[in-house]
Amino acid sequence: MTDSSQAESQSEDVARGGIGPVVSAAHLASGAMPALSEVEFAVTMMVNAYHRWMVRCMAAAGAPGMSPLDTLVLHSVNHRGRPKSLADICLVLNIEDTHTVTYALKKLAAAGLVETGKRGKEKTVAITRAGEKICMEYRRLREALLVGPVKGLGMDEVELSRLAATLRSVSGHYDQAARAAAAM
């Protein structure tokens, strides 16, 4: 579909009462896959809302001043109650810039929420009792303030899991495209 025929199609959609794709950048949506622009805009809105949620929930749980990354790292360290290495955390969270996670770990250690250790020659980090307590309070608030209302929407959990799997799969394509763009 050419740019002009796509513009005509969108004009017809508006004339019929539709509003067309909901995107943040029409010039990107005018390409070969407008739906991908819709996904990008939805992910942007979701990420920003999720970050806002994490900061405010963590403050309500008793740990004000934590960034979204601090929160993600804390929950990752708490995951399954086993010590993690910096590489483990970065791999799971798909973070390339290890210095950002290192800074978050220092901040969490200074707050007494994690502690460092060793596994052979490798430095590890583990959750403290205070860190676990914050994570459990975050969980309690999440269940009451977020999970309950979302469940009330009647969304199919199997479909949500499929959506999550699709987003993880598509993220791999963004990673590959980023590597290709860096090589140009």
Secondary structure, DSSP 8 states (H G I E B T S, - for coil): --HHHHHHHHHHHHHTT------S-HHHHTSS-HHHHHHHHHHHHHHHHHHHHHHHHHHHTT-TT--HHHHHHHHHHHGGG--EEHHHHHHHHT-S-HHHHHHHHHHHHHTTSEEEEEETTEEEEEE-HHHHHHHHHHHHHHIIIIIHHHHHTT--HHHHHHHHHHHHHHHHHHHHHHHHHHT-
